[in-house]
Amino acid sequence: MKSLYFSRSKRLANSFVFILPLLILYEAGIVFYGAALKNTADTITKTPLTLFGKSGSLIFNLLVIVFLLVAVFYVEKEHNLNVFLFFPMLIESVIYALFIGYVAGFVVYKVLFPYLLAMPFHWEAGGGILLSIGAGVYEEIVFRLLLVSAFYLFITKVLKASKPLSAVVSIIFSALIFTIMHYIGGLSGTFTYTSFMFRMLSGIILACIFMFRGLGIAVYTHAIYNVFAVLKLFQG
């Protein structure tokens, strides 16, 4: 039973169904708050669709609906769709989010850089939570689903490296790019050693979660951690 949960919760089709509520909530929030709150990964994902002008966002949302229907059909065909699967996935994501906030945070802010402080959040709660959700969805799609997978396939298929080595290199390089991108663009933060190390460590953890537990749990872990951070749960 335990192994069945781990295998089914990792499936990409289940992940798409699992993250759909976050995606809908974020896209609806963007309509309310305006495009100024879009995160970098969201912009990267949707940039090709700007060629279609104002219809770009509509096309993207239609593609999401298509992916959902395909995912639901696939899940239902292979296994009976069971929404109760998502409750332990959510709990597992909360545990990982708390691990990033308290354990990774302790390593960076208490052990490595005990005399430096983290950069505070400057978004008001509503906008900050919306960005947290969007970052969880789009950053995991861009930096984990696309980037980690691309690195892994290139290293294993082209460079003919072993799977363990390919996994390690993919995780590290994707985490490095993930970290660097946080200092680029309109929503970029001020560079500090603490923020760089924390994001690098978080990127490694999230990449590991993606590889071993799947996209859905990685998305929720990222989003939940960000929401907790906006609410200043980890301050102390």
C-alpha positions as CSV (number, residue, x, y, z in Angstrom):
1,M,0.0,0.0,0.0
2,K,2.8,2.4,0.9
3,S,4.7,1.7,-2.3
4,L,1.5,2.1,-4.3
5,Y,1.1,5.6,-2.8
6,F,4.6,6.6,-3.6
7,S,4.4,5.4,-7.2
8,R,1.0,6.9,-8.0
9,S,1.7,10.2,-6.3
10,K,4.8,10.6,-8.4
11,R,3.0,10.2,-11.7
12,L,3.0,13.3,-13.9
13,A,-0.7,13.0,-14.7
14,N,-1.6,13.0,-11.0
15,S,0.7,16.0,-10.5
16,F,-1.1,18.0,-13.2
17,V,-4.4,17.3,-11.5
18,F,-2.9,18.1,-8.1
19,I,-1.5,21.5,-9.1
20,L,-4.5,22.7,-11.1
21,P,-6.1,24.5,-8.1
22,L,-2.9,26.5,-7.5
23,L,-2.7,27.4,-11.1
24,I,-6.3,28.5,-11.3
25,L,-5.9,30.6,-8.1
26,Y,-2.8,32.3,-9.4
27,E,-4.2,33.1,-12.8
28,A,-7.4,34.5,-11.3
29,G,-5.2,36.5,-8.9
30,I,-3.2,38.0,-11.8
31,V,-6.5,39.2,-13.3
32,F,-7.4,40.9,-10.0
33,Y,-3.9,42.3,-9.1
34,G,-2.6,42.9,-12.7
35,A,0.3,41.6,-14.6
36,A,2.8,43.6,-12.5
37,L,2.8,40.7,-10.0
38,K,3.9,38.1,-12.5
39,N,7.0,36.2,-11.4
40,T,10.0,35.6,-13.6
41,A,9.3,31.9,-14.3
42,D,5.7,32.8,-15.3
43,T,7.1,35.3,-17.8
44,I,9.6,32.8,-19.2
45,T,6.8,30.2,-19.6
46,K,4.4,32.6,-21.4
47,T,6.8,34.7,-23.5
48,P,6.4,32.6,-26.6
49,L,2.7,33.1,-26.5
50,T,3.0,36.9,-26.6
51,L,3.3,36.4,-30.4
52,F,-0.4,35.9,-30.3
53,G,-1.0,39.3,-28.7
54,K,-3.7,39.7,-26.1
55,S,-4.9,36.1,-26.9
56,G,-1.7,34.7,-25.4
57,S,-3.0,34.2,-21.9
58,L,-6.2,32.8,-23.3
59,I,-4.3,30.3,-25.4
60,F,-2.2,29.3,-22.3
61,N,-5.2,28.8,-20.2
62,L,-6.8,26.7,-22.9
63,L,-3.6,24.6,-23.1
64,V,-3.8,24.1,-19.3
65,I,-7.4,22.9,-19.6
66,V,-6.4,20.5,-22.4
67,F,-3.5,19.1,-20.3
68,L,-5.9,18.7,-17.4
69,L,-8.4,16.7,-19.4
70,V,-5.7,14.5,-20.8
71,A,-4.2,14.0,-17.3
72,V,-7.6,13.1,-15.9
73,F,-8.4,10.8,-18.8
74,Y,-5.0,9.1,-18.4
75,V,-5.3,8.7,-14.7
76,E,-8.8,7.4,-15.0
77,K,-7.8,5.0,-17.7
78,E,-4.7,3.6,-15.9
79,H,-6.2,3.7,-12.4
80,N,-9.4,4.9,-10.9
81,L,-9.0,8.6,-10.2
82,N,-8.9,8.9,-6.4
83,V,-8.9,12.5,-5.0
84,F,-8.1,11.1,-1.5
85,L,-4.6,10.5,-2.9
86,F,-4.1,14.3,-2.8
87,F,-4.5,14.6,1.0
88,P,-1.4,12.7,1.9
89,M,0.4,14.4,-0.9
90,L,-0.5,17.8,0.6
91,I,0.6,16.6,4.1
92,E,3.9,15.4,2.6
93,S,4.4,18.8,0.9
94,V,3.8,20.6,4.2
95,I,6.5,18.5,5.9
96,Y,9.0,19.2,3.2
97,A,8.2,22.9,3.3
98,L,8.8,23.0,7.0
99,F,12.0,21.2,6.5
100,I,13.2,23.8,4.0
101,G,12.1,26.7,6.3
102,Y,13.5,25.3,9.6
103,V,16.3,22.9,8.7
104,A,17.8,24.6,5.6
105,G,17.1,28.0,7.2
106,F,19.0,26.9,10.4
107,V,22.0,25.7,8.3
108,V,22.3,28.9,6.4
109,Y,21.2,31.6,8.9
110,K,22.5,30.0,12.1
111,V,25.5,27.9,11.1
112,L,27.0,29.3,7.9
113,F,26.1,33.0,8.3
114,P,25.0,33.5,12.0
115,Y,25.7,37.3,12.0
116,L,23.8,38.1,8.8
117,L,20.1,38.6,8.5
118,A,17.7,37.4,5.7
119,M,16.3,40.0,3.4
120,P,12.7,40.8,4.5
121,F,9.7,40.5,2.2
122,H,8.2,43.8,1.0
123,W,5.0,42.6,-0.5
124,E,1.7,43.1,1.2
125,A,0.1,39.9,2.3
126,G,-2.3,39.4,-0.6
127,G,0.2,40.1,-3.4
128,G,2.9,38.1,-1.6
129,I,0.7,35.0,-1.2
130,L,-0.3,35.3,-4.9
131,L,3.4,35.5,-5.9
132,S,4.2,32.6,-3.6
133,I,1.6,30.4,-5.4
134,G,2.8,31.5,-8.8
135,A,6.4,30.8,-8.0
136,G,5.5,27.4,-6.7
137,V,3.8,26.4,-9.9
138,Y,5.9,28.1,-12.6
139,E,9.3,27.9,-11.1
140,E,8.9,24.2,-10.5
141,I,7.7,23.7,-14.1
142,V,10.6,25.7,-15.5
143,F,13.5,24.9,-13.2
144,R,12.6,21.3,-12.2
145,L,10.3,19.7,-14.8
146,L,12.0,21.3,-17.9
147,L,15.5,22.1,-16.7
148,V,16.3,19.1,-14.5
149,S,14.7,16.8,-17.1
150,A,16.7,18.4,-20.0
151,F,20.0,18.3,-18.1
152,Y,19.4,14.7,-17.1
153,L,18.5,13.5,-20.6
154,F,21.4,15.3,-22.2
155,I,24.0,14.0,-19.7
156,T,22.7,10.4,-19.8
157,K,21.9,10.2,-23.6
158,V,24.5,12.5,-25.1
159,L,27.4,12.4,-22.7
160,K,26.7,8.7,-21.8
161,A,27.2,9.4,-18.1
162,S,25.8,7.1,-15.4
163,K,22.4,7.8,-14.1
164,P,23.5,8.6,-10.5
165,L,26.1,11.1,-11.8
166,S,23.6,12.6,-14.2
167,A,21.1,13.1,-11.4
168,V,23.6,14.8,-9.1
169,V,24.9,17.1,-11.9
170,S,21.4,17.9,-13.1
171,I,20.3,18.8,-9.5
172,I,23.3,21.1,-8.9
173,F,23.2,22.9,-12.2
174,S,19.4,23.4,-12.1
175,A,19.7,24.7,-8.6
176,L,22.4,27.2,-9.6
177,I,20.4,28.5,-12.5
178,F,17.3,28.7,-10.2
179,T,19.3,30.7,-7.7
180,I,20.8,33.1,-10.3
181,M,17.5,33.9,-11.8
182,H,16.3,35.3,-8.5
183,Y,18.7,38.2,-9.0
184,I,17.5,39.0,-12.6
185,G,14.4,40.8,-13.7
186,G,11.9,43.2,-12.3
187,L,11.2,41.1,-9.1
188,S,14.9,40.4,-8.5
189,G,16.2,40.6,-4.9
190,T,19.4,42.2,-3.6
191,F,22.3,39.7,-3.6
192,T,23.5,38.6,-0.3
193,Y,25.6,35.5,0.6
194,T,22.8,34.3,2.9
195,S,20.1,34.6,0.3
196,F,22.3,33.0,-2.4
197,M,23.2,30.0,-0.2
198,F,19.6,29.6,1.1
199,R,18.2,29.6,-2.5
200,M,20.9,27.3,-3.7
201,L,20.2,24.8,-0.9
202,S,16.5,25.2,-1.4
203,G,16.9,24.6,-5.1
204,I,18.8,21.4,-4.4
205,I,16.2,20.2,-2.0
206,L,13.3,21.0,-4.4
207,A,15.2,19.3,-7.3
208,C,15.6,16.2,-5.2
209,I,11.9,16.2,-4.3
210,F,11.0,16.5,-8.0
211,M,13.3,13.6,-9.0
212,F,12.2,11.3,-6.2
213,R,8.6,12.4,-5.4
214,G,7.4,14.1,-8.5
215,L,6.3,17.5,-9.8
216,G,3.1,17.9,-7.8
217,I,4.7,17.5,-4.4
218,A,7.6,19.8,-5.5
219,V,5.1,22.5,-6.6
220,Y,3.2,22.4,-3.3
221,T,6.3,22.2,-1.2
222,H,7.6,25.4,-2.9
223,A,4.3,27.2,-2.8
224,I,3.6,26.3,0.9
225,Y,7.1,27.3,1.9
226,N,6.7,30.7,0.2
227,V,3.4,31.3,1.8
228,F,4.8,30.5,5.2
229,A,7.7,32.9,4.5
230,V,5.3,35.7,3.5
231,L,3.4,35.1,6.7
232,K,6.8,35.2,8.5
233,L,6.3,31.8,10.1
234,F,10.0,31.1,10.0
235,Q,11.1,34.3,11.8
236,G,12.4,33.8,15.3
